[in-house]
Amino acid sequence: MTVAPEQTVIAQRQGRDLVSTDEFEMLAAFCADEYKMDRAFADRVMDQALAMIFVMGITRAGDTMAPSQVVDPGWHTAILHTEWYADFCQKNFGYLLHHQPNSKMRTKGLMADVTTRIEAAGFHVDRILWGTAAECNAPACCGDGPCC
């Protein structure tokens, strides 16, 4: 009888683990309501947005990373809760990570780079949420792409 070597499975972190249950509930409920999302979908969006924000903050890569069009409402949900967001940034990074819209397109290459950075930080990446599309997802589009 041959016994396969035991493999260690390392659980990936979740963006939602960066905040308390109450904070995640507040953010996900707002995201679902504001952007007319099914609640389960909004949970996924907020999870990915929180992971991205954290990676942007700890790596100081806010100017070279961008959310996918699907994750963007989660990013906006966080920054719309200004007091909470400022506290989250200060606690985790020691500075306020500003929203810096730019004109770069959300290309497959950029999304691959962003998801690689998120995974490198140990977070699970929900790949379905990081695809690209030619059209914007109004009302979340805020001038950070050629379609807005």
PyRosetta script that sets phi, psi and omega in degrees:
from pyrosetta import init, pose_from_sequence

init()
pose = pose_from_sequence("MTVAPEQTVIAQRQGRDLVSTDEFEMLAAFCADEYKMDRAFADRVMDQALAMIFVMGITRAGDTMAPSQVVDPGWHTAILHTEWYADFCQKNFGYLLHHQPNSKMRTKGLMADVTTRIEAAGFHVDRILWGTAAECNAPACCGDGPCC")
pose.set_psi(1, 132.4)
pose.set_omega(1, 178.5)
pose.set_phi(2, -102.4)
pose.set_psi(2, 132.3)
pose.set_omega(2, 179.1)
pose.set_phi(3, -107.0)
pose.set_psi(3, 126.4)
pose.set_omega(3, 178.3)
pose.set_phi(4, -71.1)
pose.set_psi(4, 141.6)
pose.set_omega(4, 177.5)
pose.set_phi(5, -62.4)
pose.set_psi(5, 143.5)
pose.set_omega(5, 179.7)
pose.set_phi(6, -71.1)
pose.set_psi(6, 132.6)
pose.set_omega(6, 177.7)
pose.set_phi(7, -106.8)
pose.set_psi(7, 137.1)
pose.set_omega(7, 177.6)
pose.set_phi(8, -88.0)
pose.set_psi(8, 126.3)
pose.set_omega(8, 177.4)
pose.set_phi(9, -101.2)
pose.set_psi(9, 120.7)
pose.set_omega(9, -179.7)
pose.set_phi(10, -98.2)
pose.set_psi(10, 120.0)
pose.set_omega(10, 179.3)
pose.set_phi(11, -70.3)
pose.set_psi(11, 133.6)
pose.set_omega(11, 176.8)
pose.set_phi(12, -81.3)
pose.set_psi(12, 149.9)
pose.set_omega(12, 177.7)
pose.set_phi(13, -71.9)
pose.set_psi(13, 159.2)
pose.set_omega(13, 175.1)
pose.set_phi(14, -115.9)
pose.set_psi(14, 143.7)
pose.set_omega(14, 176.6)
pose.set_phi(15, -58.5)
pose.set_psi(15, -37.0)
pose.set_omega(15, -178.8)
pose.set_phi(16, -63.1)
pose.set_psi(16, -21.7)
pose.set_omega(16, 179.1)
pose.set_phi(17, -73.5)
pose.set_psi(17, -9.1)
pose.set_omega(17, 179.8)
pose.set_phi(18, -79.3)
pose.set_psi(18, -13.0)
pose.set_omega(18, -176.8)
pose.set_phi(19, -129.7)
pose.set_psi(19, 165.8)
pose.set_omega(19, 177.8)
pose.set_phi(20, -71.5)
pose.set_psi(20, 163.8)
pose.set_omega(20, 177.3)
pose.set_phi(21, -58.7)
pose.set_psi(21, -42.3)
pose.set_omega(21, 179.6)
pose.set_phi(22, -64.5)
pose.set_psi(22, -40.5)
pose.set_omega(22, 178.8)
pose.set_phi(23, -65.8)
pose.set_psi(23, -43.1)
pose.set_omega(23, 179.0)
pose.set_phi(24, -63.0)
pose.set_psi(24, -41.5)
pose.set_omega(24, 178.3)
pose.set_phi(25, -59.3)
pose.set_psi(25, -46.3)
pose.set_omega(25, 179.9)
pose.set_phi(26, -59.3)
pose.set_psi(26, -48.6)
pose.set_omega(26, -176.3)
pose.set_phi(27, -68.3)
pose.set_psi(27, -47.5)
pose.set_omega(27, -177.7)
pose.set_phi(28, -65.5)
pose.set_psi(28, -39.3)
pose.set_omega(28, 178.3)
pose.set_phi(29, -64.1)
pose.set_psi(29, -42.2)
pose.set_omega(29, 178.0)
pose.set_phi(30, -63.4)
pose.set_psi(30, -46.6)
pose.set_omega(30, -179.3)
pose.set_phi(31, -58.5)
pose.set_psi(31, -45.3)
pose.set_omega(31, 179.7)
pose.set_phi(32, -61.3)
pose.set_psi(32, -46.3)
pose.set_omega(32, -177.6)
pose.set_phi(33, -70.1)
pose.set_psi(33, -49.0)
pose.set_omega(33, -175.1)
pose.set_phi(34, -66.4)
pose.set_psi(34, -37.2)
pose.set_omega(34, -175.3)
pose.set_phi(35, -108.2)
pose.set_psi(35, 14.4)
pose.set_omega(35, 174.9)
pose.set_phi(36, 52.8)
pose.set_psi(36, 50.1)
pose.set_omega(36, 179.4)
pose.set_phi(37, -107.1)
pose.set_psi(37, 149.9)
pose.set_omega(37, 167.5)
pose.set_phi(38, -59.7)
pose.set_psi(38, 141.2)
pose.set_omega(38, -174.4)
pose.set_phi(39, -60.4)
pose.set_psi(39, -40.9)
pose.set_omega(39, 179.8)
pose.set_phi(40, -62.8)
pose.set_psi(40, -37.0)
pose.set_omega(40, 178.1)
pose.set_phi(41, -69.0)
pose.set_psi(41, -41.9)
pose.set_omega(41, 178.1)
pose.set_phi(42, -61.5)
pose.set_psi(42, -36.0)
pose.set_omega(42, 176.0)
pose.set_phi(43, -59.7)
pose.set_psi(43, -44.2)
pose.set_omega(43, 179.6)
pose.set_phi(44, -65.1)
pose.set_psi(44, -43.0)
pose.set_omega(44, -180.0)
pose.set_phi(45, -61.8)
pose.set_psi(45, -47.2)
pose.set_omega(45, -179.4)
pose.set_phi(46, -64.9)
pose.set_psi(46, -38.9)
pose.set_omega(46, 177.8)
pose.set_phi(47, -57.3)
pose.set_psi(47, -47.1)
pose.set_omega(47, -178.5)
pose.set_phi(48, -70.4)
pose.set_psi(48, -38.5)
pose.set_omega(48, 178.7)
pose.set_phi(49, -63.2)
pose.set_psi(49, -42.9)
pose.set_omega(49, 179.9)
pose.set_phi(50, -64.7)
pose.set_psi(50, -40.5)
pose.set_omega(50, 177.0)
pose.set_phi(51, -62.6)
pose.set_psi(51, -44.0)
pose.set_omega(51, -179.6)
pose.set_phi(52, -64.2)
pose.set_psi(52, -46.1)
pose.set_omega(52, 179.3)
pose.set_phi(53, -58.7)
pose.set_psi(53, -44.3)
pose.set_omega(53, -179.5)
pose.set_phi(54, -61.0)
pose.set_psi(54, -46.7)
pose.set_omega(54, -179.6)
pose.set_phi(55, -65.5)
pose.set_psi(55, -41.3)
pose.set_omega(55, 177.0)
pose.set_phi(56, -59.4)
pose.set_psi(56, -42.4)
pose.set_omega(56, -177.1)
pose.set_phi(57, -70.1)
pose.set_psi(57, -45.8)
pose.set_omega(57, -176.8)
pose.set_phi(58, -73.8)
pose.set_psi(58, -23.8)
pose.set_omega(58, -179.7)
pose.set_phi(59, -100.0)
pose.set_psi(59, -3.5)
pose.set_omega(59, -175.8)
pose.set_phi(60, 54.2)
pose.set_psi(60, 40.9)
pose.set_omega(60, -177.3)
pose.set_phi(61, -109.0)
pose.set_psi(61, 28.3)
pose.set_omega(61, -179.4)
pose.set_phi(62, -60.7)
pose.set_psi(62, -24.4)
pose.set_omega(62, -178.6)
pose.set_phi(63, -90.3)
pose.set_psi(63, -7.6)
pose.set_omega(63, -179.1)
pose.set_phi(64, -120.1)
pose.set_psi(64, 2.5)
pose.set_omega(64, 178.1)
pose.set_phi(65, -119.3)
pose.set_psi(65, 152.5)
pose.set_omega(65, 177.8)
pose.set_phi(66, -149.8)
pose.set_psi(66, 150.6)
pose.set_omega(66, 176.5)
pose.set_phi(67, -78.8)
pose.set_psi(67, 158.6)
pose.set_omega(67, 169.8)
pose.set_phi(68, -69.0)
pose.set_psi(68, 168.3)
pose.set_omega(68, 178.5)
pose.set_phi(69, -62.6)
pose.set_psi(69, -29.7)
pose.set_omega(69, -179.6)
pose.set_phi(70, -77.3)
pose.set_psi(70, -35.5)
pose.set_omega(70, -178.5)
pose.set_phi(71, -82.3)
pose.set_psi(71, -21.1)
pose.set_omega(71, -177.6)
pose.set_phi(72, -52.2)
pose.set_psi(72, -41.9)
pose.set_omega(72, 177.4)
pose.set_phi(73, -60.4)
pose.set_psi(73, -30.1)
pose.set_omega(73, 175.9)
pose.set_phi(74, -68.0)
pose.set_psi(74, -40.7)
pose.set_omega(74, 176.2)
pose.set_phi(75, -61.3)
pose.set_psi(75, -45.9)
pose.set_omega(75, 179.6)
pose.set_phi(76, -66.5)
pose.set_psi(76, -37.3)
pose.set_omega(76, 177.0)
pose.set_phi(77, -57.7)
pose.set_psi(77, -45.7)
pose.set_omega(77, -179.4)
pose.set_phi(78, -61.5)
pose.set_psi(78, -49.5)
pose.set_omega(78, -175.2)
pose.set_phi(79, -72.5)
pose.set_psi(79, -21.7)
pose.set_omega(79, 176.0)
pose.set_phi(80, -71.1)
pose.set_psi(80, -21.0)
pose.set_omega(80, 174.6)
pose.set_phi(81, -92.4)
pose.set_psi(81, 70.9)
pose.set_omega(81, -166.1)
pose.set_phi(82, -55.2)
pose.set_psi(82, -47.3)
pose.set_omega(82, -178.2)
pose.set_phi(83, -65.9)
pose.set_psi(83, -46.3)
pose.set_omega(83, 178.0)
pose.set_phi(84, -60.1)
pose.set_psi(84, -47.2)
pose.set_omega(84, -177.4)
pose.set_phi(85, -61.7)
pose.set_psi(85, -44.5)
pose.set_omega(85, 178.8)
pose.set_phi(86, -60.9)
pose.set_psi(86, -42.6)
pose.set_omega(86, 177.8)
pose.set_phi(87, -64.7)
pose.set_psi(87, -42.8)
pose.set_omega(87, 178.6)
pose.set_phi(88, -59.4)
pose.set_psi(88, -46.6)
pose.set_omega(88, 180.0)
pose.set_phi(89, -63.3)
pose.set_psi(89, -46.9)
pose.set_omega(89, -178.3)
pose.set_phi(90, -61.4)
pose.set_psi(90, -45.0)
pose.set_omega(90, -178.8)
pose.set_phi(91, -64.2)
pose.set_psi(91, -40.7)
pose.set_omega(91, -173.7)
pose.set_phi(92, -92.5)
pose.set_psi(92, -30.6)
pose.set_omega(92, -174.1)
pose.set_phi(93, -121.0)
pose.set_psi(93, -22.2)
pose.set_omega(93, -176.2)
pose.set_phi(94, 84.2)
pose.set_psi(94, 8.7)
pose.set_omega(94, 177.5)
pose.set_phi(95, -157.8)
pose.set_psi(95, 163.9)
pose.set_omega(95, 178.2)
pose.set_phi(96, -86.5)
pose.set_psi(96, 117.6)
pose.set_omega(96, 176.1)
pose.set_phi(97, -79.1)
pose.set_psi(97, 111.1)
pose.set_omega(97, -177.5)
pose.set_phi(98, -81.8)
pose.set_psi(98, 151.5)
pose.set_omega(98, 172.6)
pose.set_phi(99, -80.8)
pose.set_psi(99, 121.0)
pose.set_omega(99, -177.0)
pose.set_phi(100, -123.8)
pose.set_psi(100, 79.6)
pose.set_omega(100, 179.1)
pose.set_phi(101, -58.3)
pose.set_psi(101, 143.7)
pose.set_omega(101, 178.1)
pose.set_phi(102, -142.2)
pose.set_psi(102, 177.1)
pose.set_omega(102, -174.1)
pose.set_phi(103, -94.4)
pose.set_psi(103, 5.9)
pose.set_omega(103, -179.4)
pose.set_phi(104, -68.3)
pose.set_psi(104, 143.2)
pose.set_omega(104, 179.0)
pose.set_phi(105, -79.6)
pose.set_psi(105, 150.2)
pose.set_omega(105, 175.8)
pose.set_phi(106, -83.2)
pose.set_psi(106, 85.1)
pose.set_omega(106, -178.1)
pose.set_phi(107, -88.4)
pose.set_psi(107, 165.1)
pose.set_omega(107, 175.1)
pose.set_phi(108, -60.1)
pose.set_psi(108, -37.6)
pose.set_omega(108, 178.9)
pose.set_phi(109, -62.2)
pose.set_psi(109, -45.6)
pose.set_omega(109, 179.2)
pose.set_phi(110, -64.1)
pose.set_psi(110, -44.9)
pose.set_omega(110, -179.7)
pose.set_phi(111, -64.4)
pose.set_psi(111, -36.3)
pose.set_omega(111, 176.7)
pose.set_phi(112, -64.0)
pose.set_psi(112, -40.5)
pose.set_omega(112, 178.8)
pose.set_phi(113, -65.0)
pose.set_psi(113, -44.4)
pose.set_omega(113, -179.6)
pose.set_phi(114, -63.3)
pose.set_psi(114, -46.8)
pose.set_omega(114, -178.7)
pose.set_phi(115, -66.9)
pose.set_psi(115, -33.6)
pose.set_omega(115, 176.0)
pose.set_phi(116, -62.7)
pose.set_psi(116, -42.2)
pose.set_omega(116, 178.8)
pose.set_phi(117, -64.9)
pose.set_psi(117, -40.9)
pose.set_omega(117, 179.5)
pose.set_phi(118, -64.6)
pose.set_psi(118, -45.1)
pose.set_omega(118, 178.3)
pose.set_phi(119, -64.3)
pose.set_psi(119, -39.6)
pose.set_omega(119, 179.4)
pose.set_phi(120, -61.3)
pose.set_psi(120, -27.3)
pose.set_omega(120, 177.6)
pose.set_phi(121, -84.2)
pose.set_psi(121, 1.7)
pose.set_omega(121, 175.3)
pose.set_phi(122, 94.1)
pose.set_psi(122, 9.8)
pose.set_omega(122, -178.3)
pose.set_phi(123, -94.8)
pose.set_psi(123, 148.1)
pose.set_omega(123, 172.1)
pose.set_phi(124, -68.9)
pose.set_psi(124, 138.8)
pose.set_omega(124, 175.5)
pose.set_phi(125, -112.8)
pose.set_psi(125, 122.9)
pose.set_omega(125, 176.7)
pose.set_phi(126, -86.4)
pose.set_psi(126, 88.0)
pose.set_omega(126, -170.0)
pose.set_phi(127, -56.4)
pose.set_psi(127, -31.1)
pose.set_omega(127, -179.9)
pose.set_phi(128, -60.2)
pose.set_psi(128, -30.8)
pose.set_omega(128, -177.6)
pose.set_phi(129, -82.9)
pose.set_psi(129, -5.7)
pose.set_omega(129, -174.8)
pose.set_phi(130, -109.5)
pose.set_psi(130, 12.0)
pose.set_omega(130, 175.4)
pose.set_phi(131, -69.9)
pose.set_psi(131, 171.1)
pose.set_omega(131, 177.7)
pose.set_phi(132, -116.5)
pose.set_psi(132, 158.5)
pose.set_omega(132, 178.3)
pose.set_phi(133, -143.5)
pose.set_psi(133, 156.5)
pose.set_omega(133, -177.5)
pose.set_phi(134, -75.9)
pose.set_psi(134, -26.0)
pose.set_omega(134, -176.5)
pose.set_phi(135, -106.1)
pose.set_psi(135, 155.3)
pose.set_omega(135, 179.6)
pose.set_phi(136, -78.8)
pose.set_psi(136, 162.7)
pose.set_omega(136, 178.2)
pose.set_phi(137, -110.2)
pose.set_psi(137, 71.8)
pose.set_omega(137, 178.5)
pose.set_phi(138, -54.0)
pose.set_psi(138, 142.6)
pose.set_omega(138, 10.1)
pose.set_phi(139, -94.1)
pose.set_psi(139, 9.4)
pose.set_omega(139, -174.3)
pose.set_phi(140, -74.3)
pose.set_psi(140, -21.7)
pose.set_omega(140, -176.8)
pose.set_phi(141, -66.7)
pose.set_psi(141, 125.7)
pose.set_omega(141, -172.0)
pose.set_phi(142, -125.8)
pose.set_psi(142, 34.2)
pose.set_omega(142, 176.1)
pose.set_phi(143, 88.7)
pose.set_psi(143, 14.4)
pose.set_omega(143, -178.4)
pose.set_phi(144, -104.3)
pose.set_psi(144, 27.1)
pose.set_omega(144, 176.3)
pose.set_phi(145, -160.2)
pose.set_psi(145, 166.6)
pose.set_omega(145, -175.7)
pose.set_phi(146, -69.9)
pose.set_psi(146, -12.1)
pose.set_omega(146, -176.3)
pose.set_phi(147, -89.2)
pose.set_psi(147, -5.0)
pose.set_omega(147, -172.6)
pose.set_phi(148, -100.5)
pose.dump_pdb("model.pdb")
